[in-house]
């Protein structure tokens, strides 16, 4: 006799599978090239399950893109930890963060949520997690290294991520230059005590 998996657990697993498959498809092909049917096929789900869990393809894109940004942002932590001085720390993060593969899709997801009010709470929730995690990391790093910042850590991380996203947006918009032309290291105030 087998015990059936509870419906909630099955639902969470299906939602996670849809989110993972969508993130992979969006990363490989872009938002406009991926259909709900293709996502459903890849996730071994039904198209109506996508709308049930995420409301729309745009809703799924916002979830997938911003959750991928959260996973990518964690990749910055060991890079920062390897740096011995505040200047090296600032330069390493400034060089690496705009190059994260999830940044362009995250910018597009935030643009979509800007014009789709029902998606704004979703974007706000993911950004709140990004800022909270980054602040926690920064506070621990400052304590471990004896470094300081010239403003509250919460402001430091919001300023940094705003500059990263803005620099990449400008670079990807076709304006001459690259995101490296923005002094992201100078945006951070991490320094020796």
N, C-alpha and C positions, 0 to 999 in steps of 0.2 A: 504494500500500500504506500503510495507516495503522498506527500503533503504538498498541497498546492501553494505556490508563492502568493503572499497577500497582494491584493490589488494595488495598494499604495507603493509597495516595494517594486512591483512590476512597472508601475507608472513612473517612479523615479528613475528606474533603469532605462526605460524607453526615452524619457526626456533627456537624460544624460547622453544616450546614444545619438539622438537627433542632434543635440548641441555639438557633440564631437564631430560627427560626420559633416554637419553644416560648416563648422569652423574650417575643416580640411578643404571642403569644396570651395568655400569663399576665398580662402587663402590661395588656392591654386588657380581659380578662374575669375574671381571678382564677383561682386554683388549682382550686377546686371546679367551675367552669363549663367547664373545658377538658378534653376527653377525649383519650385516646391516639390514637383514630381521627382526630380533628380535627387533631392535631399531625402525624400521619403524612401526612394529605392535604395540609396546608399545606407540608410539607417534601418532598413527592413521594417519600415513603419508605413502608416497610411497618411496621405496628405492632410486629412482632417485632424490627425494627431498633432501636426505642426501648428495648425491654427488653434487647436485646443490648448496646447502648452504655451505658445508664444504669440498668439493673436494674428500674426501675419508673417510674411517673409521678412519684411522690414524689422519686425520685432525680434525674429530669430537672428537676423544679422546683427542687431544691436547687442543682443545677449552674447552671441558667438564672438564678435569682435572685441568687446570689452572684457569678456572673460579670458580671451587669449592675451590681451594686454596685461591683465593681472598676472597670468602665468609668466609672461615674458619679463615683467618688471622684477620678478624674483631673481632673474638671471643677473641683475645688476648687483645684488647683494654681495656675492663672493668677489666680484670685481672690485667693489669698494673696499672690502675687508683686506684685500691683498695690498692696498696702497699704504705706504708708510707715513706720508705727510699729507696735510690738508690740501696742498696744491695738486699733488698727484691724484688725490681722491676726486677733487673737483674736475680735473682734466679727464680722468678715466670715465666718470659718469657722463660728462658733457659729450664725450666722443661716442660712447656706447649707446646711450638712451635713444637718441634720434634714429639710430640705425636698427633698432629693434624691428623685426619684420611685421609686428602687429600694429605699429604706430599709424601707418596710413589708413588701415581699415578702421581703427579706433576713431580717427578724425572723421572719417566718413560716417561712422555710426553716430557720433555726436551731432553731425550735421543733419542726419535723418531725424534724430530725436528732437532737434530744434524745431523742425517743421511738423512733427507728429507729437502733439502734446501728450498723448497717452503713453508715449515712450520716454518722456522726460524723467519720470520717477525711476525708470530702469537705469538710464544713463547716470542719474544722480546717485543711485545706490552703488553702482560699480565704481564710480569716481570716489565716493566716500570710502569704500574699501581700499582703493588704491592709495588715497591720502593717509588713511589710518595705518596701513601696513608700512608705508614709507616713513611716516613719523615715528612709528615704533622702532624701525630699523635705525633711523637717524639718532634717536635718543639713546639707544643701546650703544651705538658706535661712538657717540660723543662721550658717554660715560667710560667706555672701555679705553679710549685713546686720550681722554683728558682734553679734547677739543671743545670749542664753543661755536655758537652761531650768534649773529648780531640781532636776530629777531626770534620770535617764538618758533620752535620746530614745526608747528603746524603751518605757519606762514612760509617757512623755508621750503617745505616740500610742495606746497601748492604753487609757489612761485616757480620752482624748478620744473614741475610737470607742465605748467602753463607755458613756460618758455620752450620746453621740448616740443610740445604739440604745435605751438605757434610757429616755431622755426621750421618744423617739417612741413606744415601746411603751406607756408610761404614758399619753401623750396619746391614742393610738389605742384604748386599752382602755375608754374611756368615762369615765374619771376626769375630773372638772371641771378645765378648764384646757387649756393648749396646751404643746407642747414648748418654746416660747419662755419659759414660766414657769420653766424650769430655767436656771440661770446657767452655760451651757456655756462662755462666755468665761472665767468664773472657774475653771473646771476646768483650763484651760491655764496654764502658768507661763512662757510666752514673755515675755521682758522685755529691756530694754536692759542692756548689760554694766555 
